[in-house]
């Protein structure tokens, strides 16, 4: 009987020991789980934060892509190669840039020469006309037009819609589509092999552009093109003729004395010449537009090679030279 009680006691002790061990093991596992749970949560939180940052970065990139795309019309092909390119160089001592469309020269942009002695117009305006000076730069102008042409090509423009008109308000030829202005002709915007006639240059440039943009239908004339002025009847006969470039001067010299001792009036029809006797009357014709003016020589200049006469502001305005600064002219020395 005693032995049975001893065995029963040992069994109970073993049972308590096993239960205690199991409880301790489970408790330790529970503690380990509880201990590792915050770390797991932190790792999950970090993963979520990283994912959120990645999503935010992707959204920002998408937003930037939209901003870049916003500058292009819908349906534009951004990776389409440019068809208009520019070649910058010097032409007769002045900066120039020719715009090529599919490797064919279409239009040339000329710059004005810079000289402290003879560039009388720019002397008094150089400090206040920086934006205007940039717009006179031939590379800047060529780049602007090239960008328009490349965009039209990306948009799939119908080349038949490229036209040239005579703008009465601006008194100039404008090449355009029904929706976009492409370029405006001037004494400094010419055909690479110029015809010396602004209207003919404008028509040829337009047809070159139309052909390079995809149509073989050439325009025959310019709507509203003004008729060339009737040749002026000279009061006296012409002694001889000289061709070259004319420039003009006025601001900064008005009220000063000329080489012959007169008080300079920039609005009078006078001019400076290097050698002609004072008082000589000269008819000056702008070869781009056919306009003429008769001036009297009362000053000396210009002294830049290629320039043959320096007109007063009043004379330059009459024949359309003030906007470009220089222009090719025919000079008739009268009796």
Residue frames as qw, qx, qy, qz and C-alpha x, y, z in Angstrom:
[[0.000, 0.885, 0.465, 0.000, 0.00, 0.00, 0.00],
 [0.309, -0.792, 0.119, 0.512, 2.84, 2.35, 0.88],
 [0.423, -0.126, 0.598, 0.669, 4.57, 1.57, -2.39],
 [0.228, 0.635, 0.654, 0.342, 1.41, 2.45, -4.28],
 [0.128, -0.943, -0.229, 0.205, 1.21, 5.81, -2.55],
 [0.413, -0.564, 0.352, 0.622, 4.85, 6.56, -3.35],
 [0.371, 0.179, 0.682, 0.604, 4.33, 5.76, -7.00],
 [0.093, 0.821, 0.546, 0.141, 1.22, 7.88, -7.08],
 [0.258, -0.879, -0.019, 0.401, 3.14, 10.80, -5.59],
 [0.420, -0.317, 0.518, 0.674, 5.96, 10.46, -8.10],
 [0.301, 0.471, 0.693, 0.456, 3.49, 10.42, -10.96],
 [0.035, -0.926, -0.371, 0.065, 1.86, 13.56, -9.69],
 [0.357, -0.724, 0.206, 0.553, 5.23, 15.27, -9.32],
 [0.411, -0.022, 0.637, 0.652, 6.20, 14.32, -12.85],
 [0.196, 0.707, 0.627, 0.262, 2.89, 15.60, -14.17],
 [0.160, -0.939, -0.149, 0.267, 3.35, 18.95, -12.44],
 [0.434, -0.501, 0.413, 0.624, 6.92, 19.15, -13.74],
 [0.377, 0.259, 0.688, 0.564, 5.85, 18.45, -17.32],
 [0.070, 0.856, 0.499, 0.114, 2.97, 20.91, -17.14],
 [0.295, -0.853, 0.034, 0.428, 5.28, 23.51, -15.64],
 [0.447, -0.261, 0.540, 0.664, 7.86, 22.93, -18.37],
 [0.285, 0.515, 0.670, 0.452, 5.24, 23.18, -21.06],
 [0.073, -0.932, -0.343, 0.092, 3.86, 26.35, -19.54],
 [0.373, -0.700, 0.234, 0.562, 7.33, 27.85, -19.35],
 [0.423, 0.021, 0.647, 0.634, 8.08, 26.90, -22.98],
 [0.173, 0.720, 0.603, 0.298, 4.79, 28.35, -24.19],
 [0.207, -0.920, -0.160, 0.291, 5.40, 31.47, -22.17],
 [0.417, -0.475, 0.401, 0.663, 8.86, 31.86, -23.65],
 [0.336, 0.311, 0.683, 0.570, 7.46, 31.37, -27.17],
 [0.012, 0.871, 0.487, 0.059, 4.75, 33.91, -26.42],
 [0.311, -0.817, 0.067, 0.481, 7.35, 36.38, -25.17],
 [0.424, -0.184, 0.563, 0.685, 9.47, 35.78, -28.27],
 [0.229, 0.584, 0.662, 0.410, 6.45, 36.35, -30.51],
 [0.126, -0.937, -0.306, 0.115, 5.47, 39.46, -28.60],
 [0.421, -0.643, 0.244, 0.591, 9.06, 40.65, -28.66],
 [0.367, -0.013, 0.634, 0.681, 9.42, 40.10, -32.42],
 [0.229, 0.729, 0.641, 0.068, 5.98, 41.53, -33.23],
 [0.016, -0.911, -0.047, 0.409, 6.99, 45.20, -32.88],
 [0.284, -0.454, 0.588, 0.605, 10.02, 44.56, -35.07],
 [0.327, 0.319, 0.812, 0.364, 7.80, 42.93, -37.68],
 [0.135, 0.868, 0.459, -0.135, 5.36, 45.83, -37.50],
 [0.147, -0.800, 0.213, 0.542, 8.20, 48.30, -37.84],
 [0.326, -0.163, 0.737, 0.569, 9.54, 46.42, -40.86],
 [0.263, 0.584, 0.740, 0.205, 6.06, 46.39, -42.38],
 [0.011, 0.919, 0.222, -0.326, 5.65, 50.12, -41.66],
 [0.237, -0.603, 0.448, 0.616, 9.03, 50.84, -43.23],
 [0.333, 0.143, 0.810, 0.461, 8.06, 48.76, -46.25],
 [0.182, 0.784, 0.593, -0.001, 4.77, 50.66, -46.55],
 [0.096, -0.874, 0.037, 0.476, 6.57, 54.01, -46.22],
 [0.297, -0.349, 0.640, 0.617, 9.10, 53.01, -48.89],
 [0.294, 0.424, 0.798, 0.312, 6.26, 51.89, -51.12],
 [0.080, 0.894, 0.386, -0.215, 4.45, 55.20, -50.56],
 [0.181, -0.729, 0.300, 0.588, 7.63, 57.12, -51.40],
 [0.322, -0.046, 0.773, 0.545, 8.09, 55.07, -54.57],
 [0.224, 0.670, 0.697, 0.125, 4.47, 55.71, -55.55],
 [0.033, -0.911, -0.137, 0.388, 4.91, 59.43, -54.86],
 [0.275, -0.501, 0.522, 0.633, 8.10, 59.47, -56.94],
 [0.305, 0.253, 0.809, 0.435, 6.33, 57.72, -59.81],
 [0.129, 0.836, 0.528, -0.082, 3.46, 60.20, -59.56],
 [0.141, -0.818, 0.131, 0.542, 5.92, 63.10, -59.62],
 [0.299, -0.220, 0.697, 0.613, 7.61, 61.64, -62.69],
 [0.249, 0.546, 0.764, 0.236, 4.23, 61.20, -64.33],
 [0.018, 0.906, 0.287, -0.310, 3.40, 64.83, -63.52],
 [0.211, -0.629, 0.402, 0.631, 6.70, 66.01, -65.02],
 [0.317, 0.101, 0.804, 0.493, 6.06, 63.96, -68.15],
 [0.184, 0.766, 0.616, 0.009, 2.67, 65.61, -68.50],
 [0.088, -0.868, 0.000, 0.489, 4.25, 69.03, -68.17],
 [0.247, -0.369, 0.631, 0.636, 6.73, 68.24, -70.92],
 [0.248, 0.345, 0.843, 0.330, 4.00, 66.74, -73.07],
 [0.124, 0.801, 0.467, -0.354, 1.79, 69.77, -72.51],
 [0.039, -0.668, 0.279, 0.689, 4.11, 71.79, -74.71],
 [0.009, -0.116, 0.819, 0.562, 3.32, 69.51, -77.63],
 [0.631, 0.048, -0.110, -0.767, -0.07, 69.21, -79.29],
 [0.776, -0.037, 0.570, -0.269, -2.05, 66.02, -78.92],
 [0.885, 0.411, 0.217, 0.009, -0.92, 63.33, -81.31],
 [0.243, 0.868, -0.431, -0.023, 2.54, 64.90, -81.76],
 [0.960, 0.027, -0.150, 0.235, 5.41, 62.47, -82.28],
 [0.342, -0.911, 0.199, 0.114, 8.11, 63.77, -79.92],
 [0.627, -0.403, 0.544, 0.386, 10.90, 61.57, -81.28],
 [0.683, 0.646, 0.301, 0.160, 10.33, 62.46, -84.93],
 [0.595, -0.150, 0.136, 0.778, 13.59, 63.83, -86.38],
 [0.086, 0.773, 0.096, -0.621, 13.76, 67.54, -87.14],
 [0.666, 0.521, 0.416, 0.335, 13.48, 68.45, -90.81],
 [0.187, 0.939, -0.004, 0.289, 14.65, 72.06, -90.39],
 [0.761, -0.346, -0.057, 0.546, 18.26, 72.81, -89.55],
 [0.045, 0.995, -0.023, -0.082, 20.43, 75.93, -89.47],
 [0.776, 0.130, 0.016, 0.617, 23.83, 76.82, -90.89],
 [0.183, -0.955, -0.053, 0.228, 25.45, 79.93, -89.38],
 [0.705, 0.135, 0.204, 0.666, 28.22, 81.77, -91.23],
 [0.084, -0.644, -0.006, 0.760, 29.32, 85.20, -92.46],
 [0.511, 0.589, 0.528, 0.335, 28.06, 86.78, -95.67],
 [0.297, 0.723, 0.092, 0.617, 29.82, 89.87, -97.02],
 [0.248, 0.309, -0.462, 0.794, 31.26, 90.61, -93.60],
 [0.500, -0.309, 0.218, -0.779, 28.01, 90.32, -91.67],
 [0.310, -0.060, 0.914, -0.257, 26.54, 87.44, -89.64],
 [0.618, 0.124, -0.381, -0.677, 24.10, 85.21, -91.49],
 [0.416, -0.058, 0.879, -0.228, 22.15, 82.00, -90.99],
 [0.490, 0.132, -0.569, -0.648, 20.54, 79.86, -93.68],
 [0.659, -0.043, 0.583, -0.473, 17.64, 77.57, -92.79],
 [0.253, 0.209, -0.861, -0.389, 17.62, 74.19, -94.53],
 [0.764, 0.016, 0.349, -0.543, 14.52, 72.01, -94.83],
 [0.933, 0.116, 0.338, 0.039, 15.40, 68.42, -95.63],
 [0.643, -0.251, 0.374, 0.619, 18.88, 69.56, -96.72],
 [0.355, 0.599, 0.415, 0.585, 17.58, 72.19, -99.17],
 [0.202, -0.193, -0.228, 0.933, 18.38, 75.88, -98.43],
 [0.037, 0.706, 0.692, 0.143, 15.06, 77.70, -98.11],
 [0.069, -0.955, -0.147, -0.249, 15.63, 81.09, -96.48],
 [0.605, 0.127, -0.300, 0.726, 18.59, 83.19, -95.34],
 [0.335, -0.906, -0.254, 0.045, 18.57, 85.56, -92.37],
 [0.517, 0.479, -0.174, 0.688, 21.06, 88.43, -92.41],
 [0.471, -0.675, -0.338, 0.457, 22.40, 90.40, -89.47],
 [0.175, 0.966, -0.020, 0.191, 23.49, 94.01, -89.30],
 [0.665, 0.282, -0.353, 0.595, 27.16, 94.86, -88.96],
 [0.505, -0.822, -0.195, 0.177, 28.43, 96.30, -85.70],
 [0.587, 0.299, -0.063, 0.750, 30.87, 99.20, -85.88],
 [0.305, -0.638, -0.363, 0.607, 31.51, 102.00, -83.41],
 [0.168, -0.262, 0.235, 0.921, 32.29, 104.49, -86.21],
 [0.211, -0.034, -0.538, -0.816, 29.49, 103.96, -88.68],
 [0.291, -0.461, -0.832, -0.101, 26.71, 102.24, -86.80],
 [0.032, -0.239, 0.177, -0.954, 25.24, 105.58, -85.86],
 [0.622, -0.393, -0.333, -0.590, 21.75, 104.28, -85.19],
 [0.813, -0.305, -0.489, 0.085, 22.77, 101.69, -82.62],
 [0.387, 0.298, -0.438, 0.755, 25.20, 103.98, -80.76],
 [0.251, -0.289, 0.293, -0.876, 22.53, 105.73, -78.72],
 [0.795, -0.178, -0.112, -0.570, 20.20, 102.73, -78.37],
 [0.590, 0.231, -0.768, 0.090, 22.51, 99.86, -77.47],
 [0.015, 0.143, -0.756, 0.638, 21.91, 100.16, -73.73],
 [0.492, 0.134, 0.415, -0.753, 18.11, 100.13, -73.97],
 [0.753, 0.332, -0.210, -0.528, 17.39, 97.79, -76.88],
 [0.205, -0.382, 0.901, -0.005, 18.82, 94.46, -75.75],
 [0.622, 0.259, 0.709, -0.208, 15.67, 92.37, -76.50],
 [0.597, 0.747, 0.028, -0.291, 15.34, 94.02, -79.90],
 [0.109, 0.701, -0.681, -0.182, 19.04, 93.35, -80.56],
 [0.444, -0.129, 0.885, -0.058, 18.48, 89.65, -79.83],
 [0.651, 0.522, 0.499, -0.234, 15.61, 89.59, -82.30],
 [0.432, 0.820, -0.268, -0.263, 17.90, 91.05, -84.96],
 [0.316, -0.488, 0.801, 0.145, 20.39, 88.20, -84.50],
 [0.598, 0.290, -0.531, -0.526, 20.14, 85.96, -87.59],
 [0.292, 0.073, -0.947, 0.111, 20.71, 82.71, -85.68],
 [0.225, 0.202, 0.662, -0.685, 17.99, 83.64, -83.16],
 [0.567, 0.354, -0.037, -0.743, 15.55, 84.40, -85.99],
 [0.524, 0.274, -0.741, -0.319, 16.45, 81.26, -87.94],
 [0.095, 0.013, -0.936, 0.338, 16.07, 79.10, -84.82],
 [0.402, 0.252, 0.452, -0.755, 12.62, 80.54, -84.15],
 [0.650, 0.366, -0.271, -0.609, 11.41, 79.77, -87.67],
 [0.387, 0.252, -0.884, -0.069, 13.04, 76.31, -87.67],
 [0.144, 0.061, 0.843, -0.515, 11.17, 75.43, -84.47],
 [0.572, 0.338, 0.201, -0.720, 7.88, 76.43, -86.09],
 [0.604, 0.386, -0.555, -0.423, 8.57, 74.34, -89.19],
 [0.215, 0.170, -0.948, 0.164, 9.60, 71.29, -87.16],
 [0.319, 0.168, 0.686, -0.632, 6.44, 71.57, -85.07],
 [0.634, 0.380, -0.090, -0.667, 4.27, 71.87, -88.17],
 [0.498, 0.317, -0.779, -0.212, 5.89, 68.71, -89.52],
 [0.016, 0.025, -0.921, 0.388, 5.26, 66.85, -86.26],
 [0.449, 0.300, 0.451, -0.711, 1.65, 68.01, -86.37],
 [0.431, 0.267, 0.815, 0.281, 1.32, 66.57, -89.87],
 [0.239, 0.636, 0.091, -0.728, 0.44, 69.89, -91.49],
 [0.674, 0.548, 0.468, 0.164, -0.96, 69.77, -95.03],
 [0.436, -0.228, 0.253, 0.833, 1.68, 71.54, -97.14],
 [0.135, 0.546, 0.567, 0.601, -1.08, 72.90, -99.38],
 [0.292, -0.872, -0.391, 0.037, -2.10, 75.12, -96.45],
 [0.498, -0.444, 0.061, 0.742, 1.23, 76.97, -96.50],
 [0.338, 0.830, 0.367, 0.249, 0.56, 80.35, -98.14],
 [0.383, -0.151, -0.050, 0.910, 2.13, 83.76, -98.65],
 [0.064, 0.858, 0.503, 0.082, 0.13, 86.97, -98.40],
 [0.251, 0.410, -0.076, 0.873, 0.68, 90.70, -98.57],
 [0.331, -0.622, -0.593, 0.390, -0.14, 92.16, -95.14],
 [0.158, 0.773, 0.229, 0.570, -1.43, 95.68, -95.78],
 [0.476, -0.874, -0.060, -0.075, -1.18, 96.75, -92.16],
 [0.709, -0.521, 0.272, 0.390, 2.44, 95.63, -91.77],
 [0.446, 0.827, -0.252, -0.232, 3.29, 96.45, -95.39],
 [0.108, -0.526, 0.838, 0.098, 5.21, 93.21, -95.75],
 [0.728, 0.110, -0.587, -0.335, 4.94, 89.68, -97.11],
 [0.516, -0.378, 0.637, -0.430, 4.00, 87.03, -94.54],
 [0.521, 0.133, -0.816, -0.215, 4.35, 83.25, -94.97],
 [0.443, -0.177, 0.587, -0.654, 1.84, 81.34, -92.87],
 [0.119, -0.249, -0.945, -0.176, -0.67, 78.53, -92.58],
 [0.352, -0.615, -0.443, -0.549, -4.32, 79.02, -91.72],
 [0.684, -0.676, -0.275, 0.001, -3.42, 78.65, -88.03],
 [0.704, -0.505, 0.060, 0.497, 0.25, 79.61, -87.67],
 [0.227, 0.947, -0.214, -0.078, 2.57, 82.48, -88.59],
 [0.930, 0.046, 0.032, 0.364, 5.84, 81.13, -90.02],
 [0.512, -0.266, 0.072, 0.813, 7.92, 84.14, -91.04],
 [0.227, 0.923, 0.214, -0.224, 7.79, 87.73, -92.27],
 [0.706, 0.395, 0.140, 0.571, 9.92, 89.00, -95.13],
 [0.176, -0.944, 0.022, 0.280, 12.24, 91.98, -94.80],
 [0.408, 0.823, -0.395, 0.019, 15.47, 93.35, -96.22],
 [0.134, -0.567, 0.788, -0.198, 17.24, 90.97, -93.83],
 [0.651, 0.056, 0.733, -0.187, 15.13, 87.88, -94.64],
 [0.431, 0.592, -0.402, -0.549, 15.82, 86.76, -98.19],
 [0.968, 0.240, -0.011, -0.067, 15.97, 83.84, -100.59],
 [0.739, -0.414, 0.329, 0.418, 19.44, 82.17, -100.38],
 [0.394, 0.090, 0.478, 0.779, 19.92, 83.12, -104.05],
 [0.143, 0.635, 0.415, -0.635, 17.97, 86.35, -103.80],
 [0.423, 0.594, 0.546, 0.411, 16.11, 87.79, -106.76],
 [0.203, -0.022, -0.085, 0.975, 16.55, 91.32, -105.28],
 [0.419, -0.327, -0.282, -0.799, 12.74, 91.56, -105.27],
 [0.272, -0.179, 0.735, -0.595, 11.07, 90.93, -101.91],
 [0.774, 0.165, 0.159, -0.590, 7.84, 89.66, -103.45],
 [0.763, 0.385, -0.497, -0.149, 9.61, 87.20, -105.74],
 [0.168, 0.365, -0.824, 0.398, 11.79, 86.03, -102.85],
 [0.506, -0.085, 0.555, -0.655, 8.70, 85.47, -100.69],
 [0.848, 0.255, -0.076, -0.458, 6.96, 83.44, -103.40],
 [0.637, 0.417, -0.647, 0.048, 10.00, 81.26, -104.06],
 [0.057, -0.310, 0.790, -0.526, 10.59, 80.65, -100.33],
 [0.683, 0.021, 0.363, -0.634, 6.95, 79.64, -99.91],
 [0.861, 0.323, -0.259, -0.295, 7.07, 77.20, -102.82],
 [0.398, 0.427, -0.772, 0.251, 10.34, 75.69, -101.57],
 [0.289, -0.202, 0.708, -0.613, 8.81, 75.20, -98.15],
 [0.804, 0.152, 0.128, -0.561, 5.62, 73.69, -99.61],
 [0.757, 0.392, -0.508, -0.124, 7.64, 71.25, -101.72],
 [0.269, 0.357, -0.804, 0.392, 9.87, 70.17, -98.82],
 [0.407, -0.080, 0.619, -0.667, 6.80, 69.71, -96.62],
 [0.415, 0.123, 0.900, -0.058, 5.13, 67.39, -99.11],
 [0.547, 0.682, 0.418, -0.245, 3.30, 69.08, -102.01],
 [0.502, 0.027, 0.493, 0.710, 4.32, 69.56, -105.63],
 [0.165, 0.822, 0.486, 0.247, 1.68, 72.23, -106.31],
 [0.408, -0.085, -0.080, 0.905, 3.46, 75.57, -106.68],
 [0.086, 0.813, 0.394, -0.420, 1.80, 78.93, -106.06],
 [0.526, 0.520, 0.354, 0.572, 1.77, 81.28, -109.04],
 [0.071, 0.617, 0.012, 0.784, 1.21, 84.63, -107.37],
 [0.223, -0.180, -0.647, 0.707, 0.69, 86.42, -104.05],
 [0.095, -0.760, -0.615, -0.185, -2.84, 87.59, -103.19],
 [0.217, -0.950, -0.187, 0.124, -2.94, 91.35, -102.74],
 [0.676, -0.146, 0.148, 0.707, 0.59, 91.83, -104.01],
 [0.087, 0.858, 0.085, -0.498, 1.14, 95.57, -104.57],
 [0.708, 0.645, 0.132, 0.254, 2.04, 96.72, -108.04],
 [0.631, -0.154, -0.003, 0.760, 5.59, 97.99, -108.42],
 [0.020, 0.822, 0.165, -0.544, 5.76, 101.78, -108.30],
 [0.621, 0.747, 0.140, 0.193, 6.09, 103.59, -111.59],
 [0.677, -0.024, -0.038, 0.734, 9.67, 104.69, -112.21],
 [0.121, -0.838, -0.183, 0.499, 10.23, 108.26, -111.13],
 [0.559, 0.728, 0.159, 0.363, 10.85, 110.73, -113.89],
 [0.595, -0.331, -0.078, 0.728, 14.18, 112.36, -113.27],
 [0.111, 0.945, 0.138, -0.274, 14.22, 116.12, -113.44],
 [0.133, 0.813, -0.515, -0.238, 17.75, 115.91, -114.75],
 [0.835, 0.325, -0.440, -0.060, 19.81, 113.25, -116.46],
 [0.858, -0.483, 0.153, 0.087, 21.82, 110.64, -114.59],
 [0.127, 0.818, -0.555, -0.079, 25.57, 111.05, -114.67],
 [0.442, 0.262, -0.858, 0.016, 26.34, 107.53, -113.48],
 [0.818, -0.402, -0.123, -0.393, 25.04, 104.74, -111.23],
 [0.157, 0.409, -0.828, 0.349, 26.53, 102.84, -108.30],
 [0.802, -0.342, -0.378, -0.311, 25.13, 99.78, -106.49],
 [0.322, 0.241, -0.730, 0.553, 25.87, 98.93, -102.89],
 [0.402, -0.545, -0.712, 0.184, 24.41, 99.12, -99.40],
 [0.096, -0.625, 0.022, -0.775, 22.81, 102.13, -97.77],
 [0.400, -0.363, -0.696, 0.473, 22.64, 102.73, -94.03],
 [0.126, -0.791, -0.256, -0.541, 21.08, 105.59, -92.07],
 [0.422, -0.147, -0.524, 0.725, 21.72, 107.79, -89.07],
 [0.218, -0.701, -0.307, -0.605, 19.79, 110.28, -86.99],
 [0.646, -0.745, -0.136, -0.097, 19.38, 109.89, -83.21],
 [0.741, -0.463, 0.072, 0.481, 22.42, 111.26, -81.40],
 [0.464, 0.045, 0.318, 0.826, 23.46, 113.44, -84.35],
 [0.039, 0.799, 0.499, 0.334, 20.39, 115.65, -84.70],
 [0.235, -0.969, -0.075, 0.022, 21.39, 119.26, -84.07],
 [0.634, -0.454, 0.318, 0.539, 25.13, 118.66, -84.52],
 [0.253, 0.760, -0.310, -0.512, 27.16, 120.16, -87.35],
 [0.919, 0.321, 0.217, 0.075, 27.64, 118.23, -90.60],
 [0.711, -0.121, 0.264, 0.641, 30.89, 118.10, -92.56],
 [0.315, 0.521, 0.322, 0.725, 29.84, 121.09, -94.70],
 [0.112, 0.066, -0.321, 0.938, 29.03, 123.21, -91.64],
 [0.484, -0.387, -0.355, -0.700, 25.24, 122.86, -91.63],
 [0.442, -0.211, 0.649, -0.582, 23.21, 122.01, -88.55],
 [0.150, -0.003, -0.955, -0.255, 22.15, 118.39, -89.06],
 [0.629, 0.030, 0.206, -0.749, 18.40, 117.82, -89.38],
 [0.282, -0.098, 0.953, 0.043, 17.62, 114.10, -89.24],
 [0.500, 0.529, 0.625, -0.282, 14.22, 114.67, -90.88],
 [0.329, 0.743, -0.250, -0.527, 15.57, 116.52, -93.94],
 [0.931, 0.329, 0.155, 0.037, 16.27, 114.62, -97.18],
 [0.118, 0.847, -0.519, -0.003, 20.06, 114.61, -96.94],
 [0.993, -0.030, -0.043, 0.107, 22.84, 112.03, -96.93],
 [0.342, -0.766, 0.492, 0.232, 26.52, 111.48, -96.24],
 [0.901, 0.418, -0.016, 0.118, 28.93, 110.31, -98.94],
 [0.754, -0.385, 0.124, 0.517, 32.68, 109.81, -98.82],
 [0.456, -0.139, 0.353, 0.805, 33.69, 111.79, -101.92],
 [0.207, 0.682, 0.559, 0.424, 30.76, 113.41, -103.77],
 [0.139, 0.260, -0.102, 0.950, 30.83, 117.23, -103.69],
 [0.068, 0.412, 0.644, -0.641, 28.54, 118.85, -101.14],
 [0.397, 0.455, 0.035, -0.796, 25.24, 119.80, -102.70],
 [0.208, 0.145, -0.846, -0.468, 25.22, 116.87, -105.18],
 [0.731, 0.018, 0.205, -0.651, 21.73, 115.46, -105.67],
 [0.087, 0.214, -0.967, -0.106, 21.46, 111.68, -105.62],
 [0.786, -0.102, -0.138, -0.594, 18.49, 109.40, -106.27],
 [0.104, -0.290, 0.924, -0.226, 18.61, 106.35, -103.99],
 [0.765, -0.027, -0.325, -0.555, 16.42, 103.32, -104.85],
 [0.549, -0.305, 0.723, -0.288, 15.82, 100.46, -102.42],
 [0.340, 0.265, -0.795, -0.426, 16.28, 97.34, -104.57],
 [0.059, 0.146, 0.957, -0.243, 14.03, 95.27, -102.30],
 [0.221, 0.612, 0.672, -0.354, 10.89, 97.35, -102.72],
 [0.384, 0.520, 0.473, 0.599, 11.59, 99.76, -105.60],
 [0.157, -0.940, -0.278, 0.118, 11.06, 102.90, -103.49],
 [0.573, 0.338, 0.004, 0.746, 13.19, 105.92, -104.36],
 [0.246, -0.913, -0.205, 0.251, 14.15, 109.22, -102.76],
 [0.520, 0.633, -0.074, 0.569, 16.29, 112.13, -103.95],
 [0.597, -0.715, -0.152, 0.330, 18.73, 113.42, -101.34],
 [0.275, 0.897, -0.217, 0.270, 21.35, 116.16, -101.11],
 [0.806, -0.027, -0.349, 0.477, 24.89, 115.37, -99.98],
 [0.129, -0.882, 0.123, -0.436, 25.89, 117.47, -96.95],
 [0.630, -0.636, 0.427, -0.125, 28.02, 115.12, -94.82],
 [0.360, 0.535, -0.761, -0.073, 30.84, 112.54, -95.03],
 [0.461, -0.158, 0.831, -0.267, 30.57, 108.78, -94.55],
 [0.849, -0.480, 0.193, -0.103, 29.95, 105.86, -94.32],
 [0.122, 0.729, -0.673, -0.028, 33.33, 104.18, -93.93],
 [0.695, -0.131, 0.698, -0.112, 32.42, 100.48, -93.81],
 [0.010, -0.232, 0.790, 0.567, 33.35, 98.50, -96.95],
 [0.041, 0.358, 0.904, 0.229, 30.33, 97.83, -99.13],
 [0.013, 0.795, 0.518, -0.316, 28.28, 100.77, -97.85],
 [0.418, 0.332, 0.326, 0.780, 28.06, 103.61, -100.32],
 [0.134, -0.516, -0.105, -0.840, 25.74, 106.16, -98.69],
 [0.206, -0.284, -0.749, 0.562, 24.44, 107.07, -95.23],
 [0.139, -0.584, -0.498, -0.626, 20.89, 108.43, -95.37],
 [0.230, -0.249, 0.380, -0.861, 19.15, 110.76, -92.97],
 [0.246, 0.193, 0.877, -0.365, 16.36, 109.22, -90.91],
 [0.498, 0.520, 0.205, -0.663, 13.73, 111.04, -92.98],
 [0.464, 0.493, -0.575, -0.458, 15.12, 109.70, -96.27],
 [0.059, 0.165, -0.983, 0.057, 15.53, 106.18, -94.88],
 [0.402, 0.282, 0.688, -0.534, 11.91, 106.09, -93.74],
 [0.553, 0.520, -0.089, -0.645, 10.64, 106.98, -97.22],
 [0.597, 0.411, -0.630, -0.280, 12.33, 103.98, -98.84],
 [0.928, -0.264, -0.094, -0.245, 11.89, 101.48, -95.98],
 [0.613, 0.403, -0.562, 0.383, 15.40, 101.19, -94.56],
 [0.276, -0.616, 0.414, -0.611, 14.86, 102.18, -90.92],
 [0.894, -0.296, 0.134, -0.309, 13.62, 98.78, -89.71],
 [0.965, 0.130, -0.070, 0.219, 16.53, 96.79, -91.14],
 [0.486, -0.735, 0.206, 0.426, 19.27, 99.38, -90.68],
 [0.121, -0.445, 0.629, 0.626, 20.81, 98.61, -94.08],
 [0.735, 0.477, 0.430, -0.214, 19.48, 97.76, -97.54],
 [0.523, 0.032, 0.549, 0.651, 20.84, 97.12, -101.05],
 [0.249, 0.823, 0.226, -0.457, 20.36, 100.24, -103.16],
 [0.586, 0.423, 0.331, 0.607, 21.02, 101.73, -106.56],
 [0.209, -0.732, -0.118, 0.638, 22.46, 105.21, -106.36],
 [0.503, 0.641, 0.364, 0.452, 21.93, 107.54, -109.35],
 [0.330, -0.460, -0.048, 0.823, 24.15, 110.60, -109.30],
 [0.348, 0.811, 0.469, 0.045, 22.15, 113.36, -110.97],
 [0.440, 0.450, 0.110, 0.769, 23.34, 116.36, -112.99]]
